Amino acid sequence: MSWMEKLYQTYEQGIEIDTSKPWPISHFVKTAHIEVVIDGNGNIKKDRITLLSGEDSLTLIPATEASAGRAGAKIAPHPLCDEIGYCASDFPDVVQARSEAYLEQLKTWCLSEYAHPKIQAIYKYLEKQSLWHDLSQAIEFPVTFTNRRGQKTKITADKAFVRWKVEEVGNPCSGSWEDSDLIDEWIKFDKLKNSKTGLCFITGDEVRLIENHSRFIRNSGDGAKLISSNDSGGYTYRGKFLDNTEACSIGFDVSQKAHNALRWLISRQGFRSGDKDPQIFISWAVSGKPIPEPLQDTWTLLQETDEYDLDEIDENSEPEQETVQDHSRDLGQSFALQLKNYMAGYVAKLSATEQIIIMGIDSATPGRMGVIYYRELFRDDFLNRLETWHTEFAWPQRHTREIADNPGKKPKTEVVWPVSSPVPMAIAKAAYGENVPDNLKKKVIERLIPCIIDGQTFPRDLLDSCVRKASNRIGYASDMQWLWEKNLGVACALFKGYHRRHPDLNQRRNYAMALDENYHSRDYLYGRLLAIAERIEDVALSVSGENRSTTAARLMQRFADRPYATWRTIELALQPYMQRLRVSRAGFLTNQLKEMDLILALFKHEEFSSKEALSGEFLLGYHCQRQKQRIKTETTDETPSQGDTE
């Protein structure tokens, strides 16, 4: 239960924050549909009855331990704001037991020492038994509710949720959910009503115990609980204990504060995977200080600083520098320096003993939720592991950004290639396609978290899947070549990172992030050859005004499986294109053929003619050669490669 202790401590820190705060105990946020306004004497203002929608509908309401977890036919009224089926005693189809329970609970609160003028005015109005009459005259039922996403839902009359405003003379705060005095009075009254005490397994103190732990953790419709002990007839705890408190007893305040802190963290910085029942990963410092987000890519993280050099390549302009080699050699060093400076900023902000938590939760069934990942780390361990991930899996990635041109006009889109690690979601899509199912996406992210936080070896099957998808260029439509380029960058990053952490120490290698002309591996050299052949044909097609894929692009998958035989096919297909270029781009063609001859001379004969398939290393050589071609300053080499535009 260490996670609950840390969340409890986080709540105590978060409640001191001036901006958004965790919910107070004995309260939770509910979606209200109708707002009713009354005065301090309990008289309704019919012209002020309002239908709510969107963000404005979210309302903090008092709740009992029973009402916070009510479901089905269970009668457990909320103390103040509730559905019409509970608080309108004149509703035609009212369940009398519900209405009576609601009014009796509100009356008890009004007669206690913790009464508040607002609830007394509300009770005085409800005693008139005219709520349904007043609402039905002002509103047509069923009501149409529009949520924050713009989705419309029909709400039946008995399920329409009512919140209250009480306008008092001299009190500018009319909303019951905004009145801090009312909130405090309910917390005191609720504590008085529930006096069962026992040993809290979290704090070790004798305190009020909780029976029903919170739900609504991920969203307002989430029924799954992290802690549940309602199976008194099964074997959840029977056989070892007589009742559930012997298995585990937790203080009411501790449980409420821990769950409220978890909701607060999820809403502020949670990483969600999936739509209906999302898998959640959160990371935070117990002190409440900001920390780097583990599931972000380096591109996003470093944009928080002003010193981030994108190492970008604008494909529509020519760089001024002539020399490619110096830029290539500096690429990894400048990135590492920027990343180190970024992490050093957090070292200065966080103490050495700062406790940083990484936690993942998911539900297997609608009613049960589990902790699927949990780590507690000190500052240096966390930052070092994060820096290691971003360094080892760094590779130039394809991104786009908007550039404001003229006011009032649509901004232009620019393609940039910053050195960055890929995000887990991009890895899942690169491995299994853009429409990867939610359950598969969740499994991928669950497997990647230990690679990021614990430094584990990257899963080989995921790497192989990404390499296969990147090698199959012909599988991408002509207008989706930008996606192929994006997946190519992801595959290269994963191959590089995998070999930095290879299980076999003898096979570990640190690949350069730019073209390494001194590396003579067969697969790497074949990748370079493919990029040069593609470039020659691409420029020839551009010169003649043709827009179609090159032979190298169409045969890329076959080339990966049978490089020697396929290279001969590609080489023969280049002949007519080279004839065109000898007339219009002779200088460009001479340089390309010269480089091709240099690469061919680096092969060993038996390796060149081998029938063995290429590994993912050929993608590194291919990608690096393409990157060199993009930034090479030759006056005859101005045509962007296929896939550069989206």
N, C-alpha and C positions, 0 to 999 in steps of 0.2 A: 504493500500500500504506500510505497514511497512516493508515487506519483500524486497521491491525494495530499500528502503532507506538503509537497512542493507547491501544489496549486493553492493550498490554504495559505501558505506563506506569501505567495504571489498576490493573492487577494488583499492581504493586509498592506502590501506595498501599492497595489493598483488603486485602492480606495483613496489614496492621497493625491492621485493625479488630478490636475485641474480640468482636463478636457473630458473625454468619455471615460466613464467609470464602470466597474462591474455592477450588476444588479445588487440591491440590498437584500439581505436574507428575508425569508418569508414573502418574497415578491417574485414575479416573473413577468416577462413581456408577452402580451397577447395581442392578436389582431382584432381591433374593434371595428364594427361596421356602422354604428349609429352613435352620435354624440347628443346627449340630452343636457340642456342648460336649465338650472333652477336658481331661484334667489335664496337668500339666507333664511327666509321664512318657509321654505318648502313649496313655493309656487313655481310652476313650470312656465318657461318662456317658449310658447309653441312656435313662434316664428324663428326660433334659434335652433330647432331640431335639424341636425345635419347628417347627411350620409358621408362617410369617410372613404378614402381611397389612398393607395400608394403608401409612401413613407409615413404620412400623417396618421395612418391607422394604427401604428405600433404604439401600444399603451402599456405602461408599467402598472400592474394591478396587485393588490394584496392577495395572498393565497394561504390557505391552510395546508398542512402536510398532506391531508387527504385530497383536497381539491386540486392540488398541483399535479397529482397523478391519476385523476379520475378518468375513467373510460367506460364506454358502453352504458349500461343502465344504472350504474352506481350513482347513488345520490350523495353528492359532496359539493355543496354550493361554495362559490368564492365569497369572500366577506363583503365585497362592495360592487364591483363591476362584474356583470355576468350576462348570460344569454337571456333572451326574453322569456324562454321557457322556465327560468328560475325566478326572475325578478318581477314579472308581470302577473300578479295574482288574478287579474281580470282577463287573462288570455283564454280564448274559448276552449282550447284543448290542453289546458294546463294540467300537469300532474300535481295534485294537491300536496303530496309529500315533499316535492321539490320546493314549491313556493313557500310552504310553511317552514321548512328547514332554513331556507335563505333568510326569511324575515326574522325568525327566532335568533339566528346567529347575529344578524345586524343589530337586533334589539339588545342582545346581551352586551355587545360592544358599546352601544350607546349608553347603557346604564352603568358601565364600569367607570373606574377612575381614569381610564385611558381614552375616554370619549373625545371626539373632536367636533367643532361646530359644523363642519362640512357633512360628516356622516349623520349628524342629528337632523340636519336639513333634509338630506336624502331620505332618511327613515320617515320623517314627517310627511314628505310627499308620497312615499310608497304606501303609507297607511290609508291614503285616500282610495287606493285600488283603482287608479285611472290611467296607469302607464300605457297599457295596450290601446285604450280608447284614444289617448292623445297621439300616440305614434301612428296608429292606423289612419287618423285624419290628415297627418302631415306627410306620410310616406306610403307608397304603393308596394305591397309585398307580393311575391318575394323580391328582395332587393338585389340589384346587380352590383357586385363588388369588383373593383379593379385593383389588382395587387401591384407590387413595385415593378414587376416585369411587363405590366400592361395587359396581363391576362385577365379576362372577365369570367366571373363565376356567379351563378344564381345561389342566393342564400335564403333558405326557407325562414319563415317568421320565427319559429321556435328556436332556431340556431343563430339568429342575428344577435351579435354581441353588443351590449350597451355600455358606454362609459359616461361618466358624470362630470359636469362642471357646475360649481356652486359660486355664484357671483355675490360676494359679501362687500359691504361698505368698508373701505379702508384697507382691503386685501387685494392687491393686484394679481395674486396667484389664484386663478379660479379652477384650474384643472386638478382633479384629485390625484392624478399621476405625477403632478409637478410639486405638490405641497410636501416639503421635507418634514414638517411637523406631523402631518397625518401619517406619513410613512413610518416615522419613529414611534408614534402611538400604537400603530398596529403591531409592530415588532414586539413592543413591551406586552401588549395584550395577548398576543399569540404565545409568548413565552410563559405567561401566567397560566394559560389554559392547559398547557402541556408540561407537566412537571415530572414525568418519568425520567429518572436518572440512572446512570450506570457508568462503567469504565469505558472511556473512549480509547480505542486501540491506536489512534493517531497521536493524541497529545498525552495520554496516560493520566488524564484528569477524570474526576467524578463529575459528569456534566449531564445535561439533558440529552437523551439519545434520540436518534431518528429511526423511524420504522420504514417509511417510504422514501427512497432516494429519488432524485430528480430525473426527469426525462427532458424532452425538447432541447437536447444538447446541440445538435447540428443546425436545426431550424425549428420553426414553430410547429411543424407537423411531425417531428421526429419522436416516435414512441419508444425507441430503444433505450435501455438503461445500462449503465456500466456496473451498477451494483443492484442486485435483486435477490430477495430471499422469500418470495411468496409461494414457493413450492413446498408447502408443509406436508403434502401427502406423498411426495416422491422421495428421492434419495439425494437431494441436493446437499443436505447436511444430516439427515436422519441416519442413525447407525453409529454416528460418532458423538452427536450432540442431541440434547432434548429439545432445544429451541434455537432459533437463528442467532440470538444475541450471544450464545456461547461460541458460535462459529466466528462471529465478528460483530462487534458493536462499535458504532461511530457516533460521535457527538453531532447534534443537530446543526449547530453553528458551523462546525468543521465541514460537514457534508455540503451544506448549502453554499458556503463560501468557496469551497473547492470546485463545485459544479458551476457556480456563477463565474468564477475565474476562468474556467475552461471555455464557457460560452463566450466570454469577453475576448479571450485570446483568439478563438476561432473567427469571430466577427472582425477582428482587427488585422490578423496576420496569418490566418489559417490557409493552408494549401489544400484545395479540394480536387478530388478526382472522381468523376461520376456526377450524374445529375440527380436522380431520385434519392438514393441513399448514399451520399458521397463518402469516400474514404478521406479522412482528414489527417494531415500532418502539420504539427505546430512546433515552433522552436521559440524559446524565450529565456531571458535572464530573470531570475527570481526577484532581483532588485527592481525590475521594470525598465532597465536601461535598454536602448536599442542594440540589436546585434545583427550581423549579416544573415540574410535568408538562405538556408542551405540548398533550397530547391530552385534558386534563381541561377541564371547563367551569368558568366562574367560580364558580358555586354551590358546587362541590366544593372548589376552591382556597381560597376565602375562608372556608369553614367551619373551616379550620385556625386561624384567628385568633378571638379573643374579641370583636372589635369589629365583626364583620360584622352589619350591619343588613339583614335580609332584604328590606326594603321590601315586606313581605308583606301579603297581603290575606286575612284570615280570613273566608270567605264565610258563616259561621254567626253572626257577631257584627257589630255596627255600630260603626265607629270614632267617637271622640268629636268629632273636628274637623269643623267645618261646611264649611270652604273646601277645595275640590278643587284649585283652580288653583295654590295655593302648593305643595302636595305634588307636583303634576305638574311644575312648573318645577324643583323641587329634585331630582327623581328621578335624572336623569343626572349632576348635580353630585355628589350624595352617593355614587353608585356609583363615579364616577371617582376621588373622594378615597379611598375604601376600597381600590380597586385600586392606586392610587399608593402608599398606605401599605404595602400588602402587598408590592409590588415593592421598596419602599425597605428592607424587612426583609432581603431577599436581597442588596441592594446592600451592606448593612452586613456581611453574613456572608461574601461572596465578594470576592476581590481584583479589581482592575480588569483584571488580565491573566489571570484565571481562564479556562482553556480548557474550553468546553462543547461537547459532541459530540451531534449528532442523527443517528441511523443507522437505516436500514430494510433488512431482509433478507427474501427470499422465494425459494421454489424453483419452477422451472418443471417439473422432472422429479424423480422420487424420489431421484436421485443427485447432482443439481447445484443449488447455491444461489447466489444473486447478491446483491450490495449494490444495492438499488433507490433508495436515497437516502442522501446523506452530506453533512453540513455541520459545519464547525468555526467556532465563534463565540467572541468575547470576551464577558465579563459584560454590558457595557452594550448591545451589539448584540442579544444574546439576550433580555434582559429588556425592552428597548424594543420589539422586534418582537412579543413575547408580549403586552405591555401594549396595543400597537396593535390586535392581533387581538381581544382581549377588550373593548376600548373600541368599536371600529368595528362589531362584530357583537353588541353587547349589546342585549338586549330582554327584557321580562318573560316568563319561561318558566314553564310549569306544572310544579310538582313536588309531591310528597306526602311527608309525614314522619309518623312515629308519635309519639303523645303518650301517655306513661304516665299512666293515670288511677288505677285502684285496683289494688293489688298482687294478683296471682293472676288478674286479668281480662285479656282480650285488649285491647291498646292501641288507642286510637282513631286514625284517620287524618285528618290535616289537610291541606288544599290550600293551598299557598303560591305566590306569584308573585314570586320573587326576580329581580332584573335579572341576566342571565347570558348568556354566549355559549353556543350549543348545541354538544354534543360531536359529533365526526365520525360516530359510530355512529348518533346520532339524526338527523343530516342524511341519511345513507344510507337509513334507514327512512322518513323523511318524503318522500323522493324516489321510492322504489321499493317501499314497503310494508313491513309488519312481517316478512314472510318473504322478505326479499331474499336471493338466493343468495350463497354465500360469495365466488365469483369476482367478482361485481358489487360486493359490499361492499368487497373488497380494492381494486378499481379506484377506487372513490369515495374511500377513505381515502388512497390513493396520490396522488390529484389534490388533496386538501385540504391535505396537508402543506406544499407550497410556498406556499399561501395563508397558512398560519399562521406559518411560519418565514421565508419570503422576501418576504412582503408582496405576492404576486402577486394579480391580479384574480381574483375568484371566478368559477368556470365558469358561463357563462350557461345552458347546458342543464340543469345541476343546479338552478339557481334556478327556471327555468321549470317544471321537473317538480314541485318543492316547492309552487310557487304553484298549479299545476293541482290537486294533491292536496288542498291546503287549501281551495280554492274548491269542491271537490266534496263538500260536507258530507253530502249525501244518500247518498253512497257508504259512510258509516260507520253501522253498526247503532246502534239506540237505546241499547244498553248500552256502546257504544264511543265515545260523544261526548267522553269525557275524552281519548281518543287524538286525536280531531280537534282539540281545543283545544291539545293539546301540539304537534301538527304545525303548527297556525296560528301559534303562537309562534315555531317554528323558521323558517317561511317569512317572517315579518315580520323576524326578525333577519337573514336572508340578503339580503332585499331592501334593507334599510337598509345593510348592509355592502357590498353590491355597488355601490350608488350612492355610497358614500364613496370607492370605488376605481375608479369607472367609467373605462374606457379613454378616453372622450371627456371632456376636462376641463370642457367647457361643460355637461355633464349631471351633473356631480358635485353631490351635495346631502347635507347633514347633517340627517337627520330627527330630530325630537325623539322621546324614548321615551315621552312621554305626550301627551295630546290637545293639539294645536296649533290653537286656534280662530282664529288669524290666518292660517292656511294655506288658500288658496282653490283649490287644484288640483281639477279636475273629478273625477278618480278618487278622491281623498281625501274629497271631499264626498259622493260617492255611497256610499262605504263607511260614512260616518257615518249617512247616511239609512237604510241597511240595518240597522244596529245599533239605531236608534231604533224602526223598524217591528217588528223582532224583539222588542224589549223590551215594547212595548205589547201585542202579542198574547200574549207569554209570561205577563205579569201577569194578563191577562184569563183565560187558560186556568187559571192557578193559583187565581184567585178562584172559578171554577166547578168546581174539583176535577178538571179534565181533565189527562191526562198524554200529550201527543203533540207531535210536532215542529211548529214554526210554519211559516206560508207562506214567510216570508223564508228559513228554513233549507232548506226543500224546493227553493226556486227559486234558491238561491245561485249554482249553476253557470251557470244561464241568465242570471241577473242580471249575472254577470261578462262574458258574451258579448254580451248585448243589454240594457244597463241602462235605457235610456229606455222601451222597450216593456214590460219586466218590472216596472219601478217602478209603472207604471200598474196592472198586475195586482195587485201587492202592496197598493197603496193602496186599491183597491176591496175587497180581501179583509179589510182592517182595519176597515171600517165597522161590521159587527155587533159586533166586539170593543170598539170605542170606545163603542158604545151601552151595553154592560154596565158599562164603567168610569165612565161619566157618573153612574151610580147609586151605585157602591160606592167608587170611587177617583177622584173628580172632580179633586182637587188634583194627583194624580200625572199624570192625563191632560192637564190644562191645561199643566203644565210640559213634558211631552214634546212636545205639539203646538207650544208656543211655540218650543222648540228646533228642531223640524223646520222651522218657518216661517223661522227665522233662517238655517238652512242653505240652504233653497231660494232665499232672497233673495240668497245669495252666488254663485249660478250665473250665468254668462253664458248668454243664451237659446240661442245657437247651439251651445254646448258641452253644455247640458243635453239638447237634442233630438238630439244627434249619435248616429249608429248605430255609432260606433267602439267596439270592445270595451274593457273596463277592463284596465289593467295591474295588477301586483301591488301597486301603491300603494293600491288600494282596500282591501286587507287591513289596511294600516297604519291608515287612518281607521276601519275597522270595529273593529279590535282596541282601539284607543285609546278609542273611544266606549264599548265594552263595559267597559273597565277603569274609566272614569269612572263608569259606572253602578254598578259594584260598590262603589265607595267613597263614593258620594254619600249624604249623611245626610238622607234624607227619610223621615219617619215612614210615608208611604204606599208606600215603595219598599223592601220587605223581602224580596221573593221572589228566591232565587238563580236565575240563568239556567241553561238546559239545558247539560249538560256539566260542571257544577260538581262533580258527585258521580261517584265511580268505582265 
